C-alpha cells in the first residue's frame, strides 16, 4: 500500500483517490453522526449564535485532527511495511509473578520506534550471559538463544517472525518462535578484546534505520549498508566519502544522513533502493544537526540546537528557516502530518506549521516546573509532555493544557512507556514514601470527551529500579536482579 500526497498553496492537500483509499466511508459516517446536532434542537438559555459557531469550528478542527491521525497511521503502515502498534495496558494491576536471576539482568526494549508488528506478549531479556524470551503473562521462559553475547548489545526489532539484535560489529536475527539463529551479518574482529589494542582501530556500527523489509546501518569508517531482513543478504554496500555525523532517517526512496567535509556540515541523500548518491545540501551552520525528520509529502525538516530548516526533497529547495534564541530540547521535537512540535524555552511547547514555519501556538508555561520539556507521546487529539516534575496533556489544535499532573518525587529513574491510548510511567505515590513506587497511567481520550484520564496504581517499595517494560495487559519492573510482573484485570480503559 502506498499513500500519496499532493501539495497545495497554504497547506497539505491530498488527492481525492488517496482520501477515498485511506478513509473508509463508515469512518466519515460515524464521525459525522457523533458531531451532528439534532435538527430540532434549540439553543440553551444564555448561549449565543457566536458561541455555537465557535464550538462547531473547534469541533471541526478536532474532527480533522482525527482524520489526520488516521492518515498518519496509514502512512506509517506504508512506510514501515507493517502495522504500527503499541501495547495495551489498563489499571487495576494485580501482582502476578517474580523472576530472580543469579547474575545481572537487563530487559531489552526495541530501539527503532515506532515498533511495527511487535510481539507484545513477551519480553526479551539478557540474563546470566544468556538471551531469552519470557512470557509476560506467565513469567515462563519461551526460549533461550545459544549465541555469543557482546558487552554492548541492542534489540532493534522484535516481531513474531524475527528478533533482530546488534552489537558494535554484528547484526544477528533470531527466529521469533524458537530463538534459533536465522542469519548474521558482520563479525567480531580478532584482537578487539585485547586490552592492549586501541578501540579506534576497529570500525563499529553507529546507527540503524528500517523501512519495510530493509534495515540500513551506518559505520564509523564511512560505510553504509542495506540488508534484506528476510534473508540477511546485503542488498548494497557503499563507502560514503565523508564521515557519518550522527543523524539518520529513511523515508520512501531516500536514505538521509548528516556528514562533515572540512569545516562544513552536510545533509546527504542516498537512493534507498540502490545506495547511489542522490544529492547533498549544505547546512551552513556551525552547530551539529540533532534530528532529521521527513513528512509524508516530502518535506525534510532539519533540527539543530538553535535552528530549524525545511527543504523540499523533490527540488532540494529551502522552504523556510527559523532561528531560536534559546536551545531547542532535542527530546521535545516531534513531527505530525502538518506541524512540528518543539520546546525552545523551559516549561513550554510551541507548534510550527510545516508549510511556512510560522508559530501556530505556544503552550502556557508551568511555574517552577523545572527545565527540559520533552514529549512522551503524540496522540490523535493531544500531545503528552513531561519534565522533571510534571506530566501535561496539550490540545493539538489550541495548545491549551488539558490536564497537568505533578510527579511527587523526583526519582533518578524516569522512564515512559507508550501504550495504545496513553503513557505509563513509574513514580512515588506520595512524597513521604521513600523507595515506594506507583504506576501513573495518563490516557488520552476521544477528541470530544474533554480532559485526559489519569489513574494511579501503587506497586510497592523497591530499591535499585532499573527498567520498565509494558506488554499487552502486563507491566514488568526491574529491581536489581529481579523482575516483578503485574497483570491487568481488563483491557478496556486504554484500548
ZALUM-21871 format. One record per residue (C-alpha): residue in one letter; x, y, z negated. Coordinates in steps of 0.1 Angstrom, whole numbers. Each point is the difference from the previous one (the first is absolute). Layout:
<rs>
<residu = A xx = X yy = Y zz = Z> $
...
</rs>
This chain:
<rs>
<residu = X xx = 0 yy = 0 zz = 0> $
<residu = X xx = 13 yy = 34 zz = 10> $
<residu = X xx = -15 yy = 33 zz = -14> $
<residu = X xx = 7 yy = 29 zz = 24> $
<residu = X xx = -5 yy = 36 zz = -8> $
<residu = X xx = 0 yy = 32 zz = 20> $
<residu = X xx = 8 yy = 35 zz = -11> $
<residu = X xx = -22 yy = 31 zz = 3> $
<residu = X xx = 8 yy = 35 zz = -8> $
<residu = X xx = -5 yy = 7 zz = -37> $
<residu = X xx = -1 yy = -35 zz = -14> $
<residu = X xx = -1 yy = -37 zz = 6> $
<residu = X xx = -23 yy = -12 zz = 28> $
<residu = X xx = -9 yy = -36 zz = 7> $
<residu = X xx = -10 yy = -16 zz = 32> $
<residu = X xx = -37 yy = -10 zz = 1> $
<residu = X xx = 10 yy = -36 zz = 7> $
<residu = X xx = 22 yy = -1 zz = -30> $
<residu = X xx = -27 yy = 13 zz = -23> $
<residu = X xx = -24 yy = -27 zz = 13> $
<residu = X xx = 26 yy = -27 zz = -5> $
<residu = X xx = 11 yy = 9 zz = -35> $
<residu = X xx = -33 yy = 12 zz = -16> $
<residu = X xx = -28 yy = -26 zz = 3> $
<residu = X xx = -35 yy = 14 zz = 5> $
<residu = X xx = -10 yy = -15 zz = -34> $
<residu = X xx = 26 yy = 22 zz = -17> $
<residu = X xx = -15 yy = 32 zz = 14> $
<residu = X xx = -35 yy = -11 zz = -7> $
<residu = X xx = 8 yy = -10 zz = -36> $
<residu = X xx = 19 yy = 32 zz = -7> $
<residu = X xx = -28 yy = 21 zz = 16> $
<residu = X xx = -26 yy = -17 zz = -21> $
<residu = X xx = 19 yy = 8 zz = -32> $
<residu = X xx = 4 yy = 36 zz = 9> $
<residu = X xx = -33 yy = 9 zz = 17> $
<residu = X xx = -24 yy = 18 zz = -23> $
<residu = X xx = -37 yy = -9 zz = -1> $
<residu = X xx = -18 yy = 19 zz = 27> $
<residu = X xx = -28 yy = 11 zz = -23> $
<residu = X xx = 22 yy = 9 zz = -29> $
<residu = X xx = -3 yy = 36 zz = -13> $
<residu = X xx = 28 yy = 21 zz = -16> $
<residu = X xx = 4 yy = -4 zz = -37> $
<residu = X xx = -9 yy = 31 zz = -20> $
<residu = X xx = 28 yy = 26 zz = 0> $
<residu = X xx = 19 yy = -16 zz = 29> $
<residu = X xx = 5 yy = 23 zz = 30> $
<residu = X xx = 4 yy = -9 zz = 36> $
<residu = X xx = 36 yy = 10 zz = 0> $
<residu = X xx = 6 yy = -25 zz = -29> $
<residu = X xx = -15 yy = -27 zz = 21> $
<residu = X xx = 20 yy = 9 zz = 31> $
<residu = X xx = 33 yy = 1 zz = -21> $
<residu = X xx = -8 yy = -34 zz = -15> $
<residu = X xx = -9 yy = -15 zz = 34> $
<residu = X xx = 32 yy = 15 zz = 15> $
<residu = X xx = 21 yy = -16 zz = -28> $
<residu = X xx = -19 yy = -33 zz = 4> $
<residu = X xx = 8 yy = 1 zz = 38> $
<residu = X xx = 37 yy = 5 zz = -7> $
<residu = X xx = 1 yy = -29 zz = -25> $
<residu = X xx = -19 yy = -22 zz = 25> $
<residu = X xx = 26 yy = 9 zz = 26> $
<residu = X xx = 27 yy = -8 zz = -26> $
<residu = X xx = -15 yy = -35 zz = -2> $
<residu = X xx = 1 yy = -3 zz = 38> $
<residu = X xx = 37 yy = 10 zz = 0> $
<residu = X xx = 8 yy = -25 zz = -28> $
<residu = X xx = -17 yy = -28 zz = 21> $
<residu = X xx = 20 yy = 11 zz = 30> $
<residu = X xx = 32 yy = 1 zz = -20> $
<residu = X xx = -5 yy = -36 zz = -11> $
<residu = X xx = -6 yy = -11 zz = 36> $
<residu = X xx = 31 yy = 19 zz = 11> $
<residu = X xx = 21 yy = -18 zz = -26> $
<residu = X xx = -15 yy = -33 zz = 12> $
<residu = X xx = 11 yy = 8 zz = 35> $
<residu = X xx = 34 yy = 14 zz = -11> $
<residu = X xx = 10 yy = -29 zz = -23> $
<residu = X xx = -17 yy = -28 zz = 19> $
<residu = X xx = -19 yy = -12 zz = -30> $
<residu = X xx = -27 yy = 10 zz = -25> $
<residu = X xx = 13 yy = 25 zz = -26> $
<residu = X xx = -12 yy = -10 zz = -34> $
<residu = X xx = 4 yy = 6 zz = -37> $
<residu = X xx = -8 yy = -22 zz = -29> $
<residu = X xx = -33 yy = 3 zz = -20> $
<residu = X xx = 0 yy = 3 zz = -38> $
<residu = X xx = -26 yy = 13 zz = -24> $
<residu = X xx = -4 yy = 2 zz = -38> $
<residu = X xx = -6 yy = -16 zz = -24> $
<residu = X xx = 31 yy = -22 zz = -1> $
<residu = X xx = 5 yy = -32 zz = -20> $
<residu = X xx = 34 yy = -14 zz = -10> $
<residu = X xx = 5 yy = -30 zz = 22> $
<residu = X xx = 35 yy = -15 zz = -5> $
<residu = X xx = 37 yy = 7 zz = -7> $
<residu = X xx = 31 yy = -12 zz = 19> $
<residu = X xx = 34 yy = 2 zz = -18> $
<residu = X xx = 33 yy = -6 zz = 17> $
<residu = X xx = 34 yy = -10 zz = -14> $
<residu = X xx = 19 yy = 25 zz = 21> $
<residu = X xx = -7 yy = 33 zz = 16> $
<residu = X xx = -33 yy = 4 zz = 20> $
<residu = X xx = -10 yy = 26 zz = 25> $
<residu = X xx = -34 yy = 4 zz = 17> $
<residu = X xx = 4 yy = 9 zz = 37> $
<residu = X xx = -25 yy = 23 zz = 17> $
<residu = X xx = 0 yy = 6 zz = 38> $
<residu = X xx = 22 yy = 30 zz = 9> $
<residu = X xx = -17 yy = 8 zz = 34> $
<residu = X xx = -33 yy = 17 zz = -6> $
<residu = X xx = -28 yy = -2 zz = 8> $
<residu = X xx = -1 yy = -37 zz = -4> $
<residu = X xx = -16 yy = -18 zz = 29> $
<residu = X xx = -18 yy = -33 zz = -5> $
<residu = X xx = 17 yy = -4 zz = -34> $
<residu = X xx = -4 yy = -31 zz = -21> $
<residu = X xx = -18 yy = 16 zz = -29> $
<residu = X xx = -4 yy = -32 zz = -21> $
<residu = X xx = 36 yy = -6 zz = -9> $
<residu = X xx = 32 yy = 16 zz = -13> $
<residu = X xx = 34 yy = -3 zz = 14> $
<residu = X xx = 24 yy = -3 zz = -30> $
<residu = X xx = 38 yy = -2 zz = -3> $
<residu = X xx = 8 yy = -20 zz = -31> $
<residu = X xx = 27 yy = -23 zz = -13> $
<residu = X xx = 19 yy = 6 zz = 32> $
<residu = X xx = -29 yy = -14 zz = 20> $
<residu = X xx = -27 yy = 15 zz = 22> $
<residu = X xx = -35 yy = -12 zz = -7> $
<residu = X xx = -36 yy = 8 zz = 8> $
<residu = X xx = -24 yy = 0 zz = -30> $
<residu = X xx = -38 yy = -2 zz = 2> $
<residu = X xx = -13 yy = 33 zz = -16> $
<residu = X xx = -32 yy = -17 zz = -13> $
<residu = X xx = 14 yy = -32 zz = -16> $
<residu = X xx = 37 yy = 9 zz = -5> $
<residu = X xx = 11 yy = -32 zz = 17> $
<residu = X xx = 30 yy = -2 zz = 22> $
<residu = X xx = -11 yy = -4 zz = 36> $
<residu = X xx = 35 yy = -6 zz = 15> $
<residu = X xx = 37 yy = 6 zz = -7> $
<residu = X xx = 24 yy = 9 zz = 28> $
<residu = X xx = 33 yy = -17 zz = 2> $
<residu = X xx = 21 yy = 29 zz = 14> $
<residu = X xx = 31 yy = 20 zz = -12> $
<residu = X xx = -11 yy = 32 zz = -17> $
<residu = X xx = 21 yy = 31 zz = 4> $
<residu = X xx = 2 yy = 25 zz = -28> $
<residu = X xx = -18 yy = 26 zz = 20> $
<residu = X xx = -32 yy = -15 zz = 16> $
<residu = X xx = -32 yy = 17 zz = 10> $
<residu = X xx = -34 yy = -14 zz = 10> $
<residu = X xx = -9 yy = 17 zz = 33> $
<residu = X xx = -33 yy = -18 zz = 9> $
<residu = X xx = -20 yy = -27 zz = -16> $
<residu = X xx = -29 yy = -15 zz = 21> $
<residu = X xx = -17 yy = -34 zz = 1> $
<residu = X xx = 22 yy = -9 zz = 29> $
<residu = X xx = 34 yy = 14 zz = -10> $
<residu = X xx = 19 yy = 14 zz = -29> $
<residu = X xx = 28 yy = 22 zz = 13> $
<residu = X xx = 29 yy = 11 zz = -22> $
<residu = X xx = 32 yy = 19 zz = 6> $
<residu = X xx = 33 yy = 5 zz = -19> $
<residu = X xx = 29 yy = 22 zz = 11> $
<residu = X xx = 11 yy = -23 zz = 28> $
<residu = X xx = -29 yy = -25 zz = 9> $
<residu = X xx = -37 yy = 0 zz = 8> $
<residu = X xx = -17 yy = -33 zz = -10> $
<residu = X xx = -35 yy = -12 zz = 7> $
<residu = X xx = -17 yy = -28 zz = -20> $
<residu = X xx = -32 yy = -19 zz = 10> $
<residu = X xx = -27 yy = 16 zz = -21> $
<residu = X xx = -17 yy = -32 zz = -10> $
<residu = X xx = 31 yy = -21 zz = -9> $
<residu = X xx = 29 yy = 23 zz = -6> $
<residu = X xx = 21 yy = -19 zz = 25> $
<residu = X xx = 24 yy = 21 zz = 21> $
<residu = X xx = -15 yy = 10 zz = 33> $
<residu = X xx = 30 yy = 20 zz = 14> $
<residu = X xx = 29 yy = 22 zz = -11> $
<residu = X xx = 18 yy = 28 zz = 18> $
<residu = X xx = 35 yy = 12 zz = -10> $
<residu = X xx = 25 yy = -15 zz = -24> $
<residu = X xx = 20 yy = 9 zz = -31> $
<residu = X xx = 35 yy = 10 zz = 11> $
<residu = X xx = 28 yy = -21 zz = -15> $
<residu = X xx = 19 yy = 20 zz = -26> $
<residu = X xx = -29 yy = 22 zz = -9> $
<residu = X xx = -1 yy = -14 zz = -36> $
<residu = X xx = 38 yy = 4 zz = -4> $
<residu = X xx = 5 yy = 25 zz = -29> $
<residu = X xx = 31 yy = 13 zz = 18> $
<residu = X xx = -19 yy = 8 zz = 33> $
<residu = X xx = -14 yy = 34 zz = 9> $
<residu = X xx = -38 yy = 0 zz = 3> $
<residu = X xx = 2 yy = 26 zz = 28> $
<residu = X xx = 18 yy = -25 zz = 22> $
<residu = X xx = -33 yy = -19 zz = 4> $
<residu = X xx = -30 yy = 12 zz = 20> $
<residu = X xx = -33 yy = -1 zz = -19> $
<residu = X xx = -36 yy = 3 zz = 8> $
<residu = X xx = -14 yy = 34 zz = -11> $
<residu = X xx = -36 yy = 3 zz = 13> $
<residu = X xx = -29 yy = -20 zz = 15> $
<residu = X xx = -33 yy = 7 zz = 17> $
<residu = X xx = -25 yy = -22 zz = 17> $
<residu = X xx = -27 yy = 2 zz = 27> $
<residu = X xx = -22 yy = -30 zz = 10> $
<residu = X xx = 24 yy = -30 zz = 1> $
<residu = X xx = 31 yy = 21 zz = 3> $
<residu = X xx = 24 yy = 8 zz = -28> $
<residu = X xx = 25 yy = 28 zz = 5> $
<residu = X xx = 32 yy = 3 zz = -20> $
<residu = X xx = 28 yy = 25 zz = -3> $
<residu = X xx = 35 yy = -6 zz = -12> $
<residu = X xx = 26 yy = 24 zz = -12> $
<residu = X xx = 24 yy = -9 zz = 28> $
<residu = X xx = -22 yy = 19 zz = 25> $
<residu = X xx = -19 yy = -31 zz = 12> $
<residu = X xx = -37 yy = -5 zz = 4> $
<residu = X xx = -19 yy = -32 zz = 8> $
<residu = X xx = -35 yy = -13 zz = 6> $
<residu = X xx = -11 yy = -35 zz = -11> $
<residu = X xx = -31 yy = -19 zz = 10> $
<residu = X xx = -12 yy = -12 zz = -34> $
<residu = X xx = -19 yy = -30 zz = 15> $
<residu = X xx = 32 yy = -16 zz = 11> $
<residu = X xx = 29 yy = 20 zz = -15> $
<residu = X xx = 14 yy = 6 zz = 34> $
<residu = X xx = 17 yy = 34 zz = 6> $
<residu = X xx = -19 yy = 19 zz = 27> $
<residu = X xx = 27 yy = 26 zz = 4> $
<residu = X xx = 31 yy = 14 zz = -18> $
<residu = X xx = 19 yy = 31 zz = 7> $
<residu = X xx = 26 yy = 24 zz = -13> $
<residu = X xx = -14 yy = 34 zz = -7> $
<residu = X xx = 30 yy = 21 zz = 6> $
<residu = X xx = -7 yy = 23 zz = -29> $
<residu = X xx = -4 yy = -11 zz = -36> $
<residu = X xx = -34 yy = -7 zz = -14> $
<residu = X xx = -9 yy = 26 zz = -26> $
<residu = X xx = -28 yy = -15 zz = -21> $
<residu = X xx = -34 yy = 8 zz = 15> $
<residu = X xx = -17 yy = -26 zz = 22> $
<residu = X xx = -35 yy = -3 zz = 15> $
<residu = X xx = -17 yy = -21 zz = 27> $
<residu = X xx = -31 yy = 8 zz = 19> $
<residu = X xx = -12 yy = -13 zz = 33> $
<residu = X xx = 28 yy = 0 zz = 25> $
<residu = X xx = 24 yy = 20 zz = -21> $
<residu = X xx = 25 yy = -10 zz = -26> $
<residu = X xx = 11 yy = 33 zz = -17> $
<residu = X xx = 29 yy = 6 zz = -23> $
<residu = X xx = 23 yy = 28 zz = -13> $
<residu = X xx = 36 yy = 2 zz = 9> $
<residu = X xx = 31 yy = 23 zz = -2> $
<residu = X xx = 24 yy = 13 zz = 25> $
<residu = X xx = 29 yy = 21 zz = -14> $
<residu = X xx = -18 yy = 27 zz = -19> $
<residu = X xx = -34 yy = -5 zz = 18> $
<residu = X xx = -29 yy = -20 zz = -13> $
<residu = X xx = -20 yy = -18 zz = 27> $
<residu = X xx = -34 yy = -17 zz = 4> $
<residu = X xx = 4 yy = -29 zz = 25> $
<residu = X xx = -25 yy = -22 zz = 17> $
<residu = X xx = 5 yy = -35 zz = 15> $
<residu = X xx = -25 yy = -19 zz = 21> $
<residu = X xx = -13 yy = -24 zz = -26> $
<residu = X xx = -5 yy = -27 zz = 27> $
<residu = X xx = 35 yy = 1 zz = 16> $
<residu = X xx = 22 yy = 19 zz = -24> $
<residu = X xx = 9 yy = 25 zz = 27> $
<residu = X xx = 7 yy = 36 zz = -9> $
<residu = X xx = -30 yy = 22 zz = 7> $
<residu = X xx = 8 yy = 35 zz = -13> $
<residu = X xx = 17 yy = 20 zz = -27> $
<residu = X xx = -12 yy = 31 zz = -19> $
<residu = X xx = 24 yy = 24 zz = -17> $
<residu = X xx = -12 yy = 6 zz = -36> $
<residu = X xx = 19 yy = 33 zz = -3> $
<residu = X xx = 0 yy = 1 zz = -38> $
<residu = X xx = 27 yy = -8 zz = -25> $
<residu = X xx = -22 yy = -20 zz = -23> $
<residu = X xx = -6 yy = -37 zz = 6> $
<residu = X xx = -33 yy = -14 zz = 13> $
<residu = X xx = -18 yy = -19 zz = -27> $
<residu = X xx = -30 yy = -13 zz = 19> $
<residu = X xx = -12 yy = -7 zz = 36> $
<residu = X xx = -38 yy = -3 zz = 4> $
<residu = X xx = -19 yy = -7 zz = 32> $
<residu = X xx = -37 yy = 9 zz = 6> $
<residu = X xx = -23 yy = -22 zz = 21> $
<residu = X xx = -1 yy = 26 zz = 28> $
<residu = X xx = 38 yy = 2 zz = 3> $
<residu = X xx = 11 yy = 28 zz = -23> $
<residu = X xx = 34 yy = -5 zz = -17> $
<residu = X xx = 2 yy = 17 zz = -34> $
<residu = X xx = 35 yy = 4 zz = -14> $
<residu = X xx = 4 yy = 9 zz = -37> $
<residu = X xx = 30 yy = 13 zz = -18> $
<residu = X xx = 3 yy = 15 zz = -35> $
<residu = X xx = -12 yy = 35 zz = 12> $
<residu = X xx = -10 yy = -3 zz = 37> $
<residu = X xx = -29 yy = -19 zz = 18> $
<residu = X xx = 0 yy = -1 zz = 38> $
<residu = X xx = -24 yy = -16 zz = 24> $
<residu = X xx = 9 yy = -12 zz = 36> $
<residu = X xx = -20 yy = -15 zz = 28> $
<residu = X xx = 15 yy = -34 zz = 7> $
<residu = X xx = -12 yy = 0 zz = 36> $
<residu = X xx = 17 yy = 33 zz = 10> $
<residu = X xx = 24 yy = 4 zz = -29> $
<residu = X xx = -12 yy = 36 zz = -4> $
<residu = X xx = -1 yy = 15 zz = -35> $
<residu = X xx = -36 yy = 8 zz = -9> $
<residu = X xx = 6 yy = 18 zz = -33> $
<residu = X xx = 24 yy = 4 zz = -30> $
<residu = X xx = -5 yy = 10 zz = -36> $
<residu = X xx = 26 yy = 11 zz = -25> $
<residu = X xx = -6 yy = -2 zz = -37> $
<residu = X xx = 19 yy = 21 zz = -27> $
<residu = X xx = -1 yy = -29 zz = -25> $
<residu = X xx = 10 yy = -36 zz = 4> $
<residu = X xx = -25 yy = -25 zz = 14> $
<residu = X xx = -6 yy = -30 zz = -22> $
<residu = X xx = 7 yy = -30 zz = 23> $
<residu = X xx = -23 yy = -23 zz = -18> $
<residu = X xx = -29 yy = 24 zz = 6> $
<residu = X xx = 2 yy = 0 zz = 38> $
<residu = X xx = -28 yy = -21 zz = 17> $
<residu = X xx = -17 yy = 3 zz = 34> $
<residu = X xx = -36 yy = -4 zz = 9> $
<residu = X xx = -14 yy = 1 zz = 35> $
<residu = X xx = -2 yy = 37 zz = 3> $
<residu = X xx = 19 yy = 14 zz = -31> $
<residu = X xx = 31 yy = -2 zz = -20> $
<residu = X xx = 0 yy = 1 zz = -38> $
<residu = X xx = 30 yy = 11 zz = -21> $
<residu = X xx = 11 yy = 17 zz = -32> $
<residu = X xx = 23 yy = 29 zz = 5> $
<residu = X xx = -4 yy = 14 zz = -35> $
<residu = X xx = -3 yy = -17 zz = -34> $
<residu = X xx = -36 yy = -10 zz = -10> $
<residu = X xx = -17 yy = 5 zz = 34> $
<residu = X xx = -7 yy = -17 zz = 33> $
<residu = X xx = -7 yy = 18 zz = 33> $
<residu = X xx = -16 yy = -12 zz = 32> $
<residu = X xx = 15 yy = 10 zz = 34> $
<residu = X xx = -17 yy = -3 zz = 34> $
<residu = X xx = 18 yy = -23 zz = 25> $
<residu = X xx = -12 yy = 23 zz = 28> $
<residu = X xx = 18 yy = 32 zz = -9> $
<residu = X xx = 15 yy = -5 zz = -35> $
<residu = X xx = -22 yy = 25 zz = -18> $
<residu = X xx = -9 yy = -6 zz = -36> $
<residu = X xx = -36 yy = -13 zz = -2> $
<residu = X xx = -2 yy = 0 zz = -38> $
<residu = X xx = 21 yy = 1 zz = -32> $
<residu = X xx = -10 yy = -19 zz = -30> $
<residu = X xx = -3 yy = 17 zz = -34> $
<residu = X xx = 30 yy = -2 zz = -23> $
<residu = X xx = 0 yy = -21 zz = -31> $
<residu = X xx = 14 yy = 20 zz = -30> $
<residu = X xx = 29 yy = -18 zz = -17> $
<residu = X xx = -4 yy = -30 zz = 22> $
<residu = X xx = 37 yy = -5 zz = 6> $
<residu = X xx = 18 yy = -1 zz = 33> $
<residu = X xx = 3 yy = -22 zz = 30> $
<residu = X xx = -36 yy = -6 zz = 12> $
<residu = X xx = -2 yy = -32 zz = 21> $
<residu = X xx = -28 yy = -17 zz = 19> $
<residu = X xx = -12 yy = -33 zz = -14> $
<residu = X xx = -26 yy = -8 zz = 27> $
<residu = X xx = -18 yy = 15 zz = 30> $
<residu = X xx = -36 yy = -11 zz = 2> $
<residu = X xx = -30 yy = 8 zz = 23> $
<residu = X xx = -13 yy = 29 zz = -21> $
<residu = X xx = 28 yy = 9 zz = -25> $
<residu = X xx = 37 yy = 2 zz = -7> $
<residu = X xx = 12 yy = -15 zz = -33> $
<residu = X xx = 31 yy = 17 zz = -13> $
<residu = X xx = 22 yy = -3 zz = -31> $
<residu = X xx = 28 yy = 17 zz = -18> $
<residu = X xx = 17 yy = -6 zz = -34> $
<residu = X xx = -32 yy = 6 zz = -20> $
<residu = X xx = -31 yy = 0 zz = 22> $
<residu = X xx = -19 yy = -21 zz = 25> $
<residu = X xx = -23 yy = 21 zz = 22> $
<residu = X xx = -24 yy = -6 zz = 29> $
<residu = X xx = -3 yy = 28 zz = 26> $
<residu = X xx = -28 yy = 4 zz = 25> $
<residu = X xx = 14 yy = -4 zz = 36> $
<residu = X xx = -23 yy = 27 zz = 14> $
<residu = X xx = 3 yy = 27 zz = -25> $
<residu = X xx = 31 yy = -8 zz = -22> $
<residu = X xx = -22 yy = 3 zz = -31> $
<residu = X xx = 11 yy = -21 zz = -30> $
<residu = X xx = -28 yy = -26 zz = -4> $
<residu = X xx = 14 yy = -16 zz = -31> $
<residu = X xx = 32 yy = 2 zz = -21> $
<residu = X xx = 13 yy = -25 zz = -25> $
<residu = X xx = 28 yy = 8 zz = -24> $
<residu = X xx = 25 yy = -29 zz = -5> $
<residu = X xx = 3 yy = -2 zz = -37> $
<residu = X xx = 36 yy = -11 zz = -4> $
<residu = X xx = 29 yy = 7 zz = 24> $
<residu = X xx = 14 yy = -36 zz = 1> $
<residu = X xx = 32 yy = -4 zz = 19> $
<residu = X xx = -18 yy = -26 zz = 21> $
<residu = X xx = -24 yy = 15 zz = 25> $
<residu = X xx = -13 yy = -21 zz = 29> $
<residu = X xx = -31 yy = 3 zz = 20> $
<residu = X xx = -17 yy = -28 zz = 20> $
<residu = X xx = -25 yy = 8 zz = 27> $
<residu = X xx = -32 yy = -20 zz = 1> $
<residu = X xx = -27 yy = -1 zz = 26> $
<residu = X xx = -19 yy = 28 zz = -17> $
<residu = X xx = 24 yy = 18 zz = -22> $
<residu = X xx = 32 yy = -3 zz = -20> $
<residu = X xx = 11 yy = -18 zz = -32> $
<residu = X xx = 28 yy = 12 zz = -23> $
<residu = X xx = 13 yy = -10 zz = -34> $
<residu = X xx = 1 yy = 25 zz = -29> $
<residu = X xx = -6 yy = 2 zz = -37> $
<residu = X xx = -36 yy = 0 zz = -11> $
<residu = X xx = 7 yy = 26 zz = -27> $
<residu = X xx = 30 yy = 22 zz = -8> $
<residu = X xx = 5 yy = -15 zz = -35> $
<residu = X xx = 3 yy = -36 zz = 12> $
<residu = X xx = 37 yy = -4 zz = 7> $
<residu = X xx = 6 yy = -30 zz = 23> $
<residu = X xx = -37 yy = -5 zz = 7> $
<residu = X xx = -11 yy = -1 zz = 37> $
<residu = X xx = -33 yy = 2 zz = 18> $
<residu = X xx = -11 yy = -3 zz = 36> $
<residu = X xx = -14 yy = 32 zz = 14> $
<residu = X xx = -24 yy = -5 zz = 29> $
<residu = X xx = -5 yy = 31 zz = 21> $
<residu = X xx = -25 yy = -9 zz = 28> $
<residu = X xx = -12 yy = 21 zz = 28> $
<residu = X xx = -37 yy = 1 zz = 7> $
<residu = X xx = -22 yy = 4 zz = 31> $
<residu = X xx = 2 yy = 35 zz = 15> $
<residu = X xx = -35 yy = 8 zz = -14> $
<residu = X xx = 4 yy = -14 zz = -35> $
<residu = X xx = 20 yy = 29 zz = -16> $
<residu = X xx = 29 yy = -4 zz = -23> $
<residu = X xx = 22 yy = -32 zz = 1> $
<residu = X xx = -5 yy = -26 zz = -26> $
<residu = X xx = 25 yy = -5 zz = -28> $
<residu = X xx = 3 yy = -30 zz = -24> $
<residu = X xx = 25 yy = -11 zz = -25> $
<residu = X xx = 9 yy = -36 zz = -11> $
<residu = X xx = 22 yy = -5 zz = -30> $
<residu = X xx = 26 yy = -28 zz = 6> $
<residu = X xx = 21 yy = -2 zz = -32> $
<residu = X xx = 34 yy = 9 zz = -12> $
<residu = X xx = 31 yy = -8 zz = 21> $
<residu = X xx = 37 yy = 8 zz = 1> $
<residu = X xx = 23 yy = 3 zz = 30> $
<residu = X xx = -28 yy = 4 zz = 25> $
<residu = X xx = 16 yy = -3 zz = 35> $
<residu = X xx = -27 yy = -6 zz = 26> $
<residu = X xx = -36 yy = 1 zz = 10> $
<residu = X xx = -16 yy = -21 zz = 27> $
<residu = X xx = -37 yy = 0 zz = 11> $
<residu = X xx = -15 yy = -30 zz = 19> $
<residu = X xx = -36 yy = -8 zz = 7> $
<residu = X xx = -18 yy = -1 zz = -33> $
<residu = X xx = 33 yy = -3 zz = -19> $
<residu = X xx = 25 yy = 23 zz = -17> $
<residu = X xx = 36 yy = -11 zz = -8> $
<residu = X xx = 22 yy = 20 zz = -24> $
<residu = X xx = 37 yy = -9 zz = -5> $
<residu = X xx = 14 yy = 5 zz = -35> $
<residu = X xx = 36 yy = -11 zz = -2> $
<residu = X xx = 2 yy = -36 zz = 12> $
<residu = X xx = -37 yy = -6 zz = -3> $
<residu = X xx = -29 yy = 7 zz = 24> $
<residu = X xx = -35 yy = 5 zz = -16> $
<residu = X xx = -30 yy = -6 zz = 22> $
<residu = X xx = -36 yy = 14 zz = -3> $
<residu = X xx = -30 yy = -10 zz = 21> $
<residu = X xx = -29 yy = 21 zz = 10> $
<residu = X xx = -35 yy = -11 zz = -9> $
<residu = X xx = -16 yy = 14 zz = 31> $
<residu = X xx = 12 yy = 18 zz = 31> $
<residu = X xx = -29 yy = 24 zz = 8> $
<residu = X xx = 12 yy = 32 zz = -15> $
<residu = X xx = 30 yy = 7 zz = 22> $
<residu = X xx = -8 yy = -21 zz = 31> $
</rs>
